[in-house]
């Protein structure tokens, strides 16, 4: 039985890339998106990440005439325990250098759905909604209620029930995570070491500020903050599990540092402190390797399993988890994903028949594209006639697997 207090049961995306008007009804646990290249699977996953919303107004600035700013519409139905909370928003965003979107502005409305009552949408005031601090889960922000109750755009106070629901869902959405295999295309980009400051924050390298550095830093942090999860990760990837590696050792070396702060009038203040250089070493048999000496398949599998196991996300969005994973390991990786989908919703795209073989028909969504409709998503049961769907279930019971059926017969009429 699913014990999570919040799940997304419906998501609609309009005017975003190939998603002219696309609707997805994910399962509460694991949902796989399958379809040809260019059908819009990645666009849909990136559209889902827009639910994180709430722009950092101190960081992003835009004007109405900003030609780089784009607009789309999103809707979502959240199941909050036994209640349905409806959400819709007009999102202003700008594509960034890594192919994602920075949210610039947000106009949102909420509706606490009640049986037998008319919808009562409330437009939320864009000011004074939430205040935030950095989350323990990542570099993201976590939202807190203002001391006063939330207000609608009209200025009236919002009911306590709706205000509490919005606060819960906002924090739920800040913990939506996105992982793609392309983040770790070349393990040689991973640094041999990294620096942390006196607050144990990562000192970003000017020469290597990317995902590889953040991955090994997060792995190091988990070791200290959540040792039980770190041990679970090592048990899975180590000798007693998949045996990708034997162990990871971390060597911290402290050294003095100094920084300069410029005060008004050009006055320089020299601040002395201490930093720590951390050097990780991978043990595989008698070999002692740096992360950048691992094969691409081993590095990607480690990174993928780290995100699935240790990430405290509420929704984990994955692009093609099978990429560069050895076929003999793939079954184990998908079983891990399915296992952890009991604690978080996991939505992923795949081209692998072997992955589809491990799923039930109701966990698969077919993604297609047409010039008129754009990206379209449908469950298998809606893509086949009732007769053919019963034939599929009979085939799975007596003859073959879902992946084989996909390869030989397909899911279209």
C-alpha positions as CSV (number, residue, x, y, z in Angstrom):
1,X,0.0,0.0,0.0
2,X,1.3,3.5,-0.9
3,X,1.9,5.5,2.2
4,X,3.1,8.7,0.5
5,X,1.0,11.7,1.5
6,X,1.2,13.3,-2.0
7,X,1.3,12.0,-5.5
8,X,0.7,13.5,-9.0
9,X,-2.2,11.8,-10.7
10,X,-2.5,14.0,-13.7
11,X,-0.2,16.4,-15.6
12,X,-1.1,18.6,-18.6
13,X,1.4,20.6,-20.6
14,X,0.5,23.1,-23.4
15,X,2.8,25.2,-25.6
16,X,6.0,23.6,-24.6
17,X,8.3,22.4,-27.4
18,X,6.4,19.5,-29.1
19,X,3.8,19.3,-26.4
20,X,1.0,21.4,-27.9
21,X,-1.5,19.9,-25.5
22,X,-0.2,16.8,-23.9
23,X,-1.6,15.0,-20.9
24,X,0.0,12.3,-18.8
25,X,-1.7,10.2,-16.1
26,X,1.2,8.6,-14.2
27,X,0.9,5.6,-11.9
28,X,1.6,6.2,-8.2
29,X,4.9,4.2,-8.4
30,X,6.8,3.6,-11.7
31,X,5.7,4.9,-15.1
32,X,7.7,4.2,-18.4
33,X,7.4,6.3,-21.5
34,X,8.1,4.5,-24.7
35,X,8.0,5.7,-28.3
36,X,10.1,6.6,-31.3
37,X,12.9,9.2,-31.3
38,X,11.5,12.7,-31.6
39,X,8.1,11.8,-30.2
40,X,8.5,14.1,-27.2
41,X,9.5,11.8,-24.3
42,X,12.3,14.1,-23.2
43,X,10.1,17.2,-23.7
44,X,7.5,15.8,-21.4
45,X,10.0,14.9,-18.7
46,X,11.5,18.4,-18.8
47,X,8.0,19.9,-18.8
48,X,7.2,17.9,-15.6
49,X,10.3,19.5,-14.0
50,X,8.6,22.9,-14.5
51,X,6.4,21.9,-11.5
52,X,9.3,22.9,-9.4
53,X,8.2,26.5,-10.3
54,X,8.7,29.4,-7.9
55,X,11.4,31.5,-9.6
56,X,14.3,32.9,-7.6
57,X,13.4,36.5,-8.2
58,X,16.9,37.6,-6.9
59,X,18.5,35.6,-9.6
60,X,16.2,35.8,-12.7
61,X,15.0,39.0,-14.2
62,X,12.9,39.5,-17.3
63,X,10.9,42.1,-19.1
64,X,7.7,41.8,-21.2
65,X,9.8,42.5,-24.4
66,X,12.4,39.9,-23.5
67,X,12.7,37.9,-26.8
68,X,14.4,35.0,-25.1
69,X,11.5,34.5,-22.7
70,X,8.9,31.8,-23.6
71,X,5.6,30.9,-22.1
72,X,3.7,27.7,-21.6
73,X,0.8,26.4,-19.5
74,X,0.9,23.6,-17.0
75,X,-1.8,21.8,-15.0
76,X,-1.6,19.1,-12.3
77,X,-3.9,17.2,-10.0
78,X,-2.2,16.3,-6.7
79,X,-3.6,13.6,-4.5
80,X,-3.0,15.0,-1.0
81,X,-3.9,12.1,1.3
82,X,-7.7,11.7,0.5
83,X,-8.1,15.1,-1.2
84,X,-7.6,16.3,-4.7
85,X,-5.8,19.6,-5.1
86,X,-5.9,21.1,-8.6
87,X,-3.2,23.4,-9.9
88,X,-2.7,25.4,-13.0
89,X,-0.1,28.0,-14.0
90,X,1.2,30.2,-16.8
91,X,5.0,29.8,-16.8
92,X,7.5,32.2,-18.2
93,X,10.8,30.5,-18.8
94,X,14.1,30.8,-20.6
95,X,16.2,27.9,-22.0
96,X,19.6,27.8,-20.4
97,X,23.0,26.6,-21.6
98,X,22.5,22.9,-20.6
99,X,19.2,22.5,-22.5
100,X,16.9,23.0,-19.4
101,X,14.6,25.8,-18.5
102,X,15.0,28.6,-15.9
103,X,11.6,29.7,-14.6
104,X,11.5,33.5,-14.8
105,X,7.9,34.1,-13.6
106,X,4.8,32.2,-12.6
107,X,1.1,33.0,-12.4
108,X,-0.6,30.2,-10.6
109,X,-4.1,29.2,-9.4
110,X,-5.2,26.5,-7.0
111,X,-8.4,24.7,-6.4
112,X,-9.3,22.5,-3.4
113,X,-11.7,20.1,-5.1
114,X,-14.7,19.1,-3.0
115,X,-17.5,16.6,-4.0
116,X,-20.7,18.2,-5.1
117,X,-19.3,21.7,-5.2
118,X,-18.4,24.0,-8.0
119,X,-14.7,24.6,-8.8
120,X,-13.4,27.6,-6.9
121,X,-10.1,28.6,-8.4
122,X,-7.9,30.9,-6.3
123,X,-5.2,33.0,-8.0
124,X,-2.2,33.3,-5.7
125,X,-0.6,36.6,-5.1
126,X,2.9,36.7,-6.5
127,X,4.4,38.5,-3.5
128,X,4.8,37.4,0.0
129,X,3.9,33.8,-0.7
130,X,6.8,31.9,0.7
131,X,10.3,32.4,2.1
132,X,13.0,29.8,1.5
133,X,16.4,28.4,2.5
134,X,18.6,25.8,1.0
135,X,17.3,22.3,1.3
136,X,19.3,19.5,3.0
137,X,18.5,17.3,0.0
138,X,20.4,19.3,-2.6
139,X,21.2,22.9,-3.6
140,X,17.5,23.6,-4.0
141,X,15.3,25.7,-1.9
142,X,12.7,24.5,0.6
143,X,9.6,26.7,1.2
144,X,8.1,27.8,4.5
145,X,4.9,29.5,5.2
146,X,4.9,33.2,6.0
147,X,3.8,34.0,9.5
148,X,0.5,35.4,8.0
149,X,-1.8,33.3,5.9
150,X,-1.3,33.2,2.2
151,X,-3.3,35.8,0.2
152,X,-5.0,35.6,-3.2
153,X,-4.3,38.0,-6.0
154,X,-7.4,39.9,-5.0
155,X,-5.9,40.5,-1.5
156,X,-8.2,38.3,0.5
157,X,-6.8,35.7,2.8
158,X,-6.9,32.1,1.6
159,X,-8.6,29.5,3.7
160,X,-6.4,27.6,6.1
161,X,-7.2,24.3,4.5
162,X,-6.1,25.5,1.0
163,X,-3.1,27.5,2.5
164,X,-1.8,24.4,4.3
165,X,-2.3,22.2,1.2
166,X,-0.4,24.7,-1.0
167,X,2.5,24.8,1.4
168,X,2.8,21.0,1.5
169,X,2.6,20.7,-2.3
170,X,5.1,23.5,-2.9
171,X,7.7,21.6,-0.7
172,X,6.8,18.4,-2.5
173,X,7.5,20.0,-5.9
174,X,10.9,21.4,-4.8
175,X,12.1,17.9,-4.4
176,X,11.4,16.8,-8.0
177,X,14.7,15.5,-9.4
178,X,15.9,15.0,-13.0
179,X,18.5,12.6,-14.1
180,X,19.7,12.0,-17.7
181,X,22.5,9.6,-18.8
182,X,23.9,12.5,-20.9
183,X,25.0,14.2,-17.7
184,X,27.8,11.7,-17.5
185,X,28.8,11.1,-21.1
186,X,32.5,11.2,-20.5
187,X,33.9,10.1,-17.1
188,X,37.3,11.7,-17.9
189,X,35.5,15.0,-17.1
190,X,35.3,13.9,-13.4
191,X,38.0,15.6,-11.3
192,X,40.4,13.6,-9.3
193,X,39.6,15.7,-6.2
194,X,37.4,18.5,-5.0
195,X,37.5,21.2,-2.3
196,X,35.0,22.1,0.4
197,X,35.0,25.2,2.6
198,X,34.6,25.5,6.4
199,X,30.9,25.0,6.1
200,X,31.4,21.8,4.1
201,X,30.0,23.4,1.0
202,X,31.5,22.5,-2.4
203,X,33.9,25.0,-3.8
204,X,33.1,24.9,-7.5
205,X,36.0,24.5,-9.8
206,X,36.4,27.1,-12.6
207,X,37.7,24.4,-14.9
208,X,35.2,21.7,-13.9
209,X,32.0,23.0,-12.4
210,X,29.7,20.4,-13.8
211,X,27.6,17.4,-12.8
212,X,30.6,15.0,-12.4
213,X,32.1,17.2,-9.6
214,X,28.7,17.6,-7.8
215,X,28.1,13.8,-8.0
216,X,31.3,12.8,-6.2
217,X,30.8,15.7,-3.7
218,X,27.2,14.5,-3.0
219,X,28.4,11.0,-2.5
220,X,31.0,12.2,0.0
221,X,28.4,14.3,1.9
222,X,25.9,11.4,2.1
223,X,28.6,9.3,3.8
224,X,28.6,11.7,6.7
225,X,25.0,12.9,6.8
226,X,23.2,9.7,6.1
227,X,25.6,6.9,6.7
228,X,22.9,4.2,6.5
229,X,22.0,5.2,3.0
230,X,25.7,5.4,2.0
231,X,26.1,1.9,3.4
232,X,23.1,0.7,1.4
233,X,24.6,2.2,-1.8
234,X,28.0,0.5,-1.2
235,X,26.3,-2.8,-0.4
236,X,24.4,-2.7,-3.7
237,X,27.3,-1.7,-5.9
238,X,29.9,-3.6,-4.0
239,X,31.0,-7.3,-3.7
240,X,27.8,-8.5,-2.1
241,X,25.7,-6.9,-4.7
242,X,26.3,-5.9,-8.4
243,X,30.1,-6.0,-7.8
244,X,30.8,-2.9,-9.9
245,X,33.4,-1.9,-7.4
246,X,34.8,-3.1,-4.1
247,X,35.0,0.1,-2.1
248,X,35.4,3.9,-2.1
249,X,38.0,5.6,0.1
250,X,38.0,9.3,0.9
251,X,41.2,11.1,1.9
252,X,40.6,14.6,3.3
253,X,43.6,17.0,3.5
254,X,43.1,20.4,5.3
255,X,45.0,23.5,4.2
256,X,44.8,27.2,5.0
257,X,43.1,29.6,2.6
258,X,42.3,33.3,2.3
259,X,39.7,35.2,0.5
260,X,39.2,38.9,-0.1
261,X,36.0,40.9,0.4
262,X,35.6,44.4,-1.1
263,X,33.8,46.9,1.2
264,X,32.4,50.2,0.2
265,X,35.0,52.8,-0.7
266,X,37.2,50.0,-2.2
267,X,38.5,48.8,1.1
268,X,39.8,45.2,1.0
269,X,39.3,42.8,3.9
270,X,41.5,39.7,4.0
271,X,39.6,36.7,5.5
272,X,41.7,33.8,6.5
273,X,40.2,30.3,6.8
274,X,40.6,26.7,6.1
275,X,39.6,24.4,3.3
276,X,39.6,20.7,2.8
277,X,40.9,18.9,-0.3
278,X,39.1,15.5,-0.7
279,X,40.7,12.8,-2.8
280,X,38.4,9.8,-3.6
281,X,39.8,6.4,-4.6
282,X,37.9,3.5,-6.1
283,X,39.0,0.1,-5.1
284,X,38.4,-2.7,-7.6
285,X,40.4,-5.8,-6.7
286,X,44.1,-4.8,-6.4
287,X,43.5,-1.6,-8.6
288,X,43.2,1.8,-7.1
289,X,41.5,4.2,-9.5
290,X,40.1,7.7,-9.6
291,X,36.5,8.2,-10.7
292,X,37.7,9.5,-14.1
293,X,39.5,6.2,-14.8
294,X,36.3,4.2,-14.6
295,X,34.6,2.9,-17.8
296,X,31.6,4.9,-19.0
297,X,29.2,2.1,-18.2
298,X,30.5,1.7,-14.6
299,X,30.4,5.4,-14.0
300,X,26.9,5.9,-15.3
301,X,25.6,2.9,-13.4
302,X,27.1,4.2,-10.2
303,X,25.6,7.7,-10.8
304,X,22.2,6.3,-11.7
305,X,21.9,4.0,-8.7
306,X,23.2,6.8,-6.5
307,X,20.3,9.0,-7.7
308,X,17.7,6.3,-7.2
309,X,18.9,5.1,-3.8
310,X,20.1,8.2,-2.0
311,X,18.1,11.0,-3.6
312,X,15.2,12.0,-1.3
313,X,13.2,13.2,-4.2
314,X,9.4,13.0,-4.3
315,X,9.4,12.5,-8.1
316,X,12.4,11.2,-9.9
317,X,12.5,11.8,-13.6
318,X,14.9,9.6,-15.6
319,X,16.0,9.6,-19.2
320,X,16.8,6.2,-20.6
321,X,18.3,4.5,-17.5
322,X,19.5,1.6,-19.7
323,X,22.1,3.7,-21.6
324,X,25.6,2.1,-21.2
325,X,24.3,-0.3,-18.6
326,X,25.6,-3.8,-19.3
327,X,22.7,-6.1,-20.3
328,X,23.5,-8.5,-17.5
329,X,23.1,-5.6,-15.0
330,X,20.0,-4.1,-16.5
331,X,17.5,-6.4,-14.8
332,X,19.0,-5.6,-11.4
333,X,19.0,-1.9,-12.1
334,X,15.3,-1.9,-13.2
335,X,14.4,-4.0,-10.1
336,X,16.1,-1.4,-7.9
337,X,14.1,1.4,-9.7
338,X,10.9,-0.5,-9.1
339,X,11.7,-1.1,-5.5
340,X,12.4,2.5,-4.7
341,X,9.3,3.6,-6.6
342,X,7.4,2.6,-3.4
343,X,8.8,5.7,-1.7
344,X,8.8,8.1,-4.7
345,X,7.1,8.4,-8.0
346,X,9.5,7.5,-10.8
347,X,8.8,8.4,-14.4
348,X,11.3,7.4,-17.0
349,X,11.7,7.2,-20.8
350,X,13.2,4.1,-22.4
351,X,13.9,2.5,-25.8
352,X,14.8,-0.9,-24.3
353,X,12.6,-4.0,-24.9
354,X,14.5,-5.6,-21.9
355,X,13.3,-2.8,-19.7
356,X,9.7,-3.1,-20.9
357,X,9.9,-6.9,-20.3
358,X,10.1,-6.1,-16.6
359,X,7.0,-3.9,-16.4
360,X,3.3,-4.4,-16.3
361,X,1.1,-3.1,-19.2
362,X,-0.5,-0.5,-16.9
363,X,3.0,0.9,-16.0
364,X,3.7,1.8,-19.7
365,X,2.6,4.9,-21.6
366,X,2.9,5.1,-25.3
367,X,4.3,8.4,-26.7
368,X,3.6,9.5,-30.3
369,X,3.6,12.7,-32.3
370,X,1.5,14.1,-35.1
371,X,1.7,17.4,-37.0
372,X,-1.7,18.5,-35.7
373,X,-1.7,17.3,-32.1
374,X,2.0,17.3,-31.3
375,X,3.1,14.9,-28.6
376,X,0.4,12.5,-27.5
377,X,0.6,10.1,-24.5
378,X,-1.7,7.2,-24.0
379,X,-1.8,4.0,-21.8
380,X,-1.6,0.7,-23.7
381,X,-5.3,0.0,-22.8
382,X,-6.4,3.0,-24.7
383,X,-4.2,2.3,-27.8
384,X,-5.6,-1.2,-28.3
385,X,-9.2,-2.3,-28.7
386,X,-10.8,-4.2,-25.8
387,X,-10.4,-7.5,-27.7
388,X,-6.7,-6.9,-28.6
389,X,-6.0,-5.8,-25.0
390,X,-7.4,-9.0,-23.7
391,X,-5.3,-10.9,-26.3
392,X,-2.2,-9.0,-25.0
393,X,-2.9,-10.1,-21.4
394,X,-3.4,-13.7,-22.6
395,X,-0.1,-13.5,-24.5
396,X,1.7,-12.3,-21.4
397,X,0.2,-15.0,-19.3
398,X,0.9,-17.9,-21.6
399,X,3.4,-17.0,-24.3
400,X,5.9,-14.2,-24.0
401,X,6.8,-10.8,-22.5
402,X,5.7,-7.3,-22.9
403,X,9.0,-6.3,-24.7
404,X,8.6,-9.1,-27.1
405,X,5.1,-8.1,-27.9
406,X,6.2,-4.5,-28.5
407,X,8.9,-5.7,-30.9
408,X,6.8,-8.1,-32.9
409,X,3.3,-6.7,-32.9
410,X,3.5,-3.2,-31.5
411,X,0.8,-1.5,-29.5
412,X,-1.1,0.3,-32.3
413,X,-4.2,-1.1,-34.0
